[in-house]
Amino acid sequence: MSIHIDSNSRLHHDQEASFALVCPHCQVLSHMTAVSIPQFAQLSAHKPNHVGIVYRCDSCNAPVFLKFPVKIYAATRVELAPNYLELERPREKFTYTYLPEESELLFKEALSCYAHGAFNAFASMCRRTAQSVFRDLGENGKLRIFDMVADIRGMAELDNETYSLLKKILFDNDADAYPSLPVLTGEHAGILLEVMKDLLYQSYIRRGKLQQAMMVRRFFAEESQSSRVTPFLKASS
């Protein structure tokens, strides 16, 4: 992806027509239109290491802020690197129904860290969430979660490095108040996010939905049986 600002302060982006992001405001994958571009003269005079550009979400018209590293200051252009930073990330959606209060609180804070790109803080909060789940599930809780992670490894075909990283974050050094956690990249944080969502779903949400469905089935079965018995009693009397 080639992107630069010319001497007339115009943005040139070779993927401009197809440039799309998930909007942090409307949560829609939408095309983004650049609406506020820094002046070339000011950039050349001050030479900041990063350049901020404001885009407009074509779906909801909300402003979306991106920060680009500067590659080169040339005489007639400012070359930008393609690896931009989203200053506002979309909030991850998750159903907290059936989760214990403590686990819900901790995972909400974990998702907040993830939304702000604080991936190592996100890893720490995922660890605290997992420990809360271990306590809630009882004596064999940690072993059950470990087996789930092993199943996820097989289904998602995770490589050994990623699997080892997940185990270290979620299971190692329980007695250490300040465990030495691995430094997370955005890619590994995304994998950890999906693993945590699946673990919480399997541990609480799936079970809660199944129990609720069974309760509803029993209720209607009892109602149906009662309606058949009542006419029989009236006929007998």
NUZA-646406 format. One record per residue: z, x, y of N, C-alpha, C, O, CB in turn; residue in three letters. Coordinates in steps of 0.05 Angstrom, whole numbers, plus 5000, padded with zeros to 4 digits. Glycine has a CB too. Layout:
<atoms>
ZXYZXYZXYZXYZXYALA;...
</atoms>
This chain:
<atoms>
500050174976500050005000500050185025501950335029502449815000MET;497950155041497750315066498550135090497549915092494850425070SER;500250245107501150095130501650285153502950495150503749925123ILE;500650205177501150375200500950205226499849985226499050605201HIS;501950315247501850195274500050375291500450615293504750165287ILE;497950255302496050415318496950455347499050355354493250285317ASP;495350595362496150665390496150415408497250435430494150865401SER;495050195399495149945414497449765404497549525411492449795412ASN;499149875388501449735377500749505359502149305357503249625400SER;498449535345497649335326498349435298498149675291494549285327ARG;499249255281500049325254497649295235496249095235502349135244LEU;497149505220494949495200496249525172497649715166492949735205HIS;495649325156496849305130494749225110493649005113499249105130HIS;494049405091491749345073492249105054490349005042491049585057ASP;494749015052495348785036496448545053497848375043497448855014GLN;495648545078496648345097496048065087497847885089495448385124GLU;493748015077492947735069494647635045494947395042490047725062ALA;495547825029497047735005499947825005501347804985495747854980SER;500947915029503648005030505647775029505647605048504148175056PHE;507147755008508947525004511747624994511947824980507747324984ALA;513747485002516547534993517847274987517047054996518047695014LEU;520047284972521747054970523447034995525047215001523647064944VAL;523046825010524446795036527446765032528346605016523346555052CYS;529046925046531946895043533046635054535446575050533347125057PRO;531446485069532346235081531645995065533245825059531246215110HIS;529045975058528145735043527845785013527245594998525445635054CYS;528146035004528046104976525346064963525146044939530145954961GLN;523246054980520546014970518946274971519246424990519045794987VAL;517346334950515546564951513346494970511546334964514446634922LEU;513346624993511646535015510246785028511247005027513146385037SER;507846735039506546935054508146995080509246815092503646855061HIS;508147255088509547335111507647435133505847585127511647555105MET;507947335157506247415180507847575199509947495208505047165193THR;506847815206508247985225508047865253505947795263507048275225ALA;510347835266510447705293511647885314511247835338511947445292VAL;513148095306514448265326514248555316515448635297517448195331SER;512548715330511948985322512849175344512249125368508949025316ILE;514249395338515049585359512749705374510549735363516749805347PRO;513149765399511049885416510550175408512450335403511849875446GLN;508050245405507250515397508350725416509350935407504250545396PHE;508350675442509250875462512250935458513051165459508750775490ALA;513750725453516650765449517250915423518951085422518150495449GLN;515750845402516050985376515451275379516851445370514350855354LEU;513251335393512451615397514351775414514852015409509651625409SER;515651635433517551765451520151825436521352045440518051595475ALA;521151635420523751665408523751765379525651885369525251405410HIS;521451715365521051795338523451725319524651905308520652095337LYS;524051475316526151395297525251445269522851455263526951095301PRO;527151475251526451525222525651265208524251275188528851645208ASN;526451035220525750785208524650595230525450625253528150655194HIS;522950415222521750225241522349945230521849885207518750265244VAL;523349765248523849495241521549305250520649325272526549395253GLY;520749125232518648935238519648655231520848615210515949005223ILE;519148465249520048195244517548035234515448035247521248055270VAL;517947905212515847735200516647445203519047375206515347805170TYR;514747265201515246985200514546875173512346915163513646835223ARG;516446725161515846595135513946365140514546185156518546495122CYS;511646365127509646155132510545885120509345685126507046235119ASP;512645885104513645635092515645485110515445245114514845675065SER;517545645122519645515138519745615166521445525182522345555124CYS;518045815173517945925201520346085209520646155232517545705220ASN;522146145190524446305196523746595199521846695186526646265175ALA;525246755215524647035217525747195193527947135183525947155243PRO;524147385184524947555162524647845171522547925181523147505136VAL;526848005169526948275180526548475158527948475137529648315194PHE;524648655162524148875143524349145157523549165181521348845130LEU;525349345143525649605155524049805138524349825114528649695156LYS;522149955151520350135138521050425145521450485169517450075145PHE;521250605126521450895133518850995146516650895138522151055108PRO;519151175164516751295177515851535161517451715155517351365207VAL;513251545155512151775140511251995160511952225157509851695122LYS;509551915179508352115197508051995225507351755228505552195187ILE;508652155245507952085273505452245280505552485284510352155293TYR;503252105282500752235289500052165318501452015331498452145270ALA;497852285328497052245356496351955362496851865384494752425364ALA;495151825343494151555349495351345330494451115331491151545347THR;497251415314498351215295501051305285501751545285496351175271ARG;502551115275505151165262504951065234504750825229507551025277VAL;504851245215504651175187507351095176509351235179503451415170GLU;507450865162509950765150509750785120507650755108510450475159LEU;512050835108512250835079512250555068513250375082514750995069ALA;511250505044511150235033513750125023514049885018509050225011PRO;515750305018518250215006520150105028522150235035519650454991ASN;519549865037521149735058523849635047524249605023519649495070TYR;525649585065528349485058528549205070528049165094530549665069LEU;529249005054529748735063532548725075534448755060529248525040GLU;532848665100535448655112536948405105539448395105535248675143LEU;535448195097536747955086535347895060532947845059536447715106GLU;536847905038535747855012536347565004538347455012536848044991ARG;534547444988535047164979537647154963538147324947532647064963PRO;539146944967541546894951540746814923539046644919543346684964ARG;542046934903541546864875542846594870545046544878542547074856GLU;541346414856542446154849543746174821542746294802540145944849LYS;546046044819547446044794549345804793550545734813549146304790PHE;549445664770551145434767553945524758554245634736549945234747THR;555945474774558645564768560345364752562645414745560145634794TYR;559145124747560644924732561545034705560045174692558844674728THR;563944984698565245064673566445344674567845414655563245044650TYR;565845504695567045764696569945744705570645574721565545944716LEU;571745924694574545934704574546004734572646144743576246134688PRO;576545924748576645964777576446264784574946334803579245844788GLU;577846434770577846714777575146834773574046984790579946864761GLU;573946784750571246884744569146794763567446944772570446814715SER;569446534771567546424791567746574818565746644830568046124795GLU;570246624827570646764852569547044852568147124870573646774859LEU;570047184830569147464828566147484826564947664838570447594804LEU;564947304811562047314808560547234834558447334840561047144785PHE;561747044849560646974875560547224893558647274907562146744888LYS;562747374893562847614909560847824899559647974914565647734909GLU;560447834872558548014861555747944871554148124878558648014830ALA;555047694871552447604880552047654910549847714919551947314874LEU;554247634925554047694954553447994958551848064975556747624968SER;554648174942554048454943551148504936549748664949555848614925CYS;550148374916547448404908545448314929543448454935546848254881TYR;546048094942544347984963544148174987542048185000545347714972ALA;546148334992546148525014545248805006545448985022548948535026HIS;544348824981543349084972545549284966544949524963541549194991GLY;548049204964550249384958550549394928552449274916552949294972ALA;548749544915548549524886550949654871551649554850546049664877PHE;552149854883554449974869556949804872558649784854555050254880ASN;557249674895559349474898558849234879560749124868559549374927ALA;556349164876555648954857556449024829557548864814552548904858PHE;556049284821556849374794559849354791560849264770555949664789ALA;561349424811564249414810565249124807567149074792565549544835SER;563948944821564848664820563948544793565348364782563548504843MET;561748634781560948544755563048634734563648484716558148644747CYS;564048874738566048974720568548804721569748734701566749274726ARG;569448744746571848574749571348294738573148174726572648554779ARG;568948194741568347924729568547944699569647764687565547834738THR;567448154687567548184658570448204648571148074628565948434649ALA;572048354662574848374654576348104656578048044640576248584671GLN;575647954676576747684679575947504655577547354644575847554705SER;573447534647572447384623573847474598574647304582569447414620VAL;574247734595575647834571578447704569579247614548575948144572PHE;579847704591582547584591582547294585584147194570583947634618ARG;580547154596580446864592579746784563580746594553578446744611ASP;578046944551577146884524579146964502578846894479574447014518LEU;581147114510583347174491582947434476581347614485583546954471GLY;584247464454584547714439581847834432581448074435586147674414GLU;579947674423577347774414575147744436572847774430576447634389ASN;576047684460574047634482572247864487569847834490575547564507GLY;573448104488571848344495569748394472567548474478573648594499LYS;570648364447568848414425566548204425564248274419570348394398LEU;567147954432565047754433563047824454560647794449566347474438ARG;563947904477562047974499560448224491558048244497563548034525ILE;561748414477560248654468557948574449555748684451562248854454PHE;558548394431556448294413554248154428551848184420557648104391ASP;554848004449552847874464551048074478548548034479554147684485MET;552248284489550648484503548748624483546548694489552448694516VAL;549748674458548048794437545748614431543548704427549748854412ALA;546248344430544048154425542048164447539648154443545247874421ASP;543048174472541248184495539448434494537148424501542848174522ILE;540748654485539248904483536748864465534548954471540949134472ARG;537248734442535048694423532948504434530548554432536048584397GLY;533848284446531948084456530348184480527948134482533447824465MET;531648334498530248424522529048704518527648804536532248444545ALA;529448824494528349084488529149294509527549444519525349064486GLU;531749304514532749494533532749774521533349814498535649424543LEU;532049974538532050254528534950354526536850234536530350434547ASP;535250584513537950694507539450754533541850714535537750944490ASN;538050864553539350934578540450694592542750694601537351084596GLU;538850484594539750234607542150114592544050014604537450034610THR;541950104565544049984549546650144552548750024554543249984519TYR;546450404553548850574556550150524584552550514587548150874553SER;548450494604549450434631550950174632553050154644547050434651LEU;549749964619551049704619553749714605555749604614549249494605LEU;553849864582556349884568558450024584560849944584555950034541LYS;557650234599559650384615560750204637563150214643558250634627LYS;559050054650559949884672561849664662563849604674557549754686ILE;561049534640562549294631564949354613566849194612560649114616LEU;564849574598566849614577568649864579570849874568565549614551PHE;567750074592569150334591571550344609571750204629567250554598ASP;573550504601575850584618577450344629577950334653574850754640ASN;578150154612579649924621582350004633583349874652580149734598ASP;583450224624586150304633585950454660588050504673587550474612ALA;583550534668583250694692583050504716581150334717580850874690ASP;584850524735584750354759582250404776581250234790587250384776ALA;581350654775578950734791576950864773576551104774579750924815TYR;575550704756573750824737571350944750570450854772572750604717PRO;570251154738567851284749565351134739564451184716567751594741SER;564250964755561950804747559450954754559351104774562050524760LEU;557250904739554751034746553550914772554150684779552750994723PRO;551951084785550650994810548250824802546550914786549851234828VAL;548050584813545950394805543550414824543750434848547050114805LEU;541150394812538650354827538250054829539549894816536250494813THR;536349974846535649694849534749574822535349344816533549654870GLY;533149724807532149634781534349574762534449364749530149834769GLU;536249764759538449724741540349504750541449364734540049984738HIS;540649474776542249254787541048984779542548804772542549274817ALA;538448964780537048714773537448654743537848424736534148734779GLY;537448864726537948824698540848734693541348554677537249074682ILE;542648864706545548794704545948504713547548364700547248984720LEU;544648424734544848144744544047954722545547764716543148104769LEU;541747994709540847804689542647804665543047594652537947874681GLU;543748044658545548054635548147894641549047744624546348354629VAL;549247934665551647784673551147484673552847334664552647874700MET;548947394684548347114684548147004656549146784650545647064699LYS;546947154638546747054610549447054596550046864582544747234595ASP;551047254601553747264589555447034598556746904581555147524596LEU;555446974624557046744634555946484624557446294618557046754664LEU;553346464622552146214612552946164583553845954575549046224614TYR;552646384566553346354538556346304534557146154516552546604523GLN;558046424550560946404546562046144556563946044544562246634561SER;560946034577562245794589560345564593560945334585563345874616TYR;558045604606556345384613555045244589555145004587554145474633ILE;553945404571552845284547554945134531554444914522551545504530ARG;557245264528559445134513560344874527560744674514561745324509ARG;560644894553561544654568559544424567560344194564562044724597GLY;556944494569554944284567554844154540554543914537552144394574LYS;555144324519555144224492557544044487557343824475555144454472LEU;559944124496562343964492562143704507562943494497564744114502GLN;561043704531560643464547558643274533559143034532559643524575GLN;556543384523554543224509555743094484555242854478552043384501ALA;557343244469558643134445560642914452560742714438560143354430MET;562042954475563942744483562442494490563442274484565542854507MET;560242514504558642274511557542134486557641894484556342354530VAL;556642294467555642184442557742034427557341814417554442404424ARG;560242144426562442014412563141754426563641544414564942194411ARG;563141764453563841524469561941294462562741074457563741584499PHE;559341354463557341144458557441054429556840814423554541234466PHE;558041234411558241164382560540974378560340774363558541414365ALA;562841034391565140864389564640594402565540384391567640994402GLU;563240594425562640334438560740164420561139924418561240384465GLU;558840304408556940154390558440044366557939814359554740334381SER;560240194354561740104331563539874339563839684324563340334319GLN;564739894363566539674372564939424376566039204370567939764398SER;562539444387560939194392560039064366559638824365558539264409SER;559839224344559039104319561438974305561238774291557839314300ARG;563839094309566238994296567138734308568038554294568439204297VAL;567038714335568038484349566738224341568238034335567738524378THR;564038194340562837944330563637874302563937644295559737964332PRO;563938084285564738034257567537904256567937714241564738294241PHE;569438004273572137884273572037604283573437434273573938054291LEU;570337544303570137274314569037084293570036854290568437264339LYS;567037174277565837004257567836944235567936734223563337144245ALA;569537144228571437114207573636914215574636764198572737384200SER;574336914241576436734250575436444252576936264259577536824277SER;
</atoms>
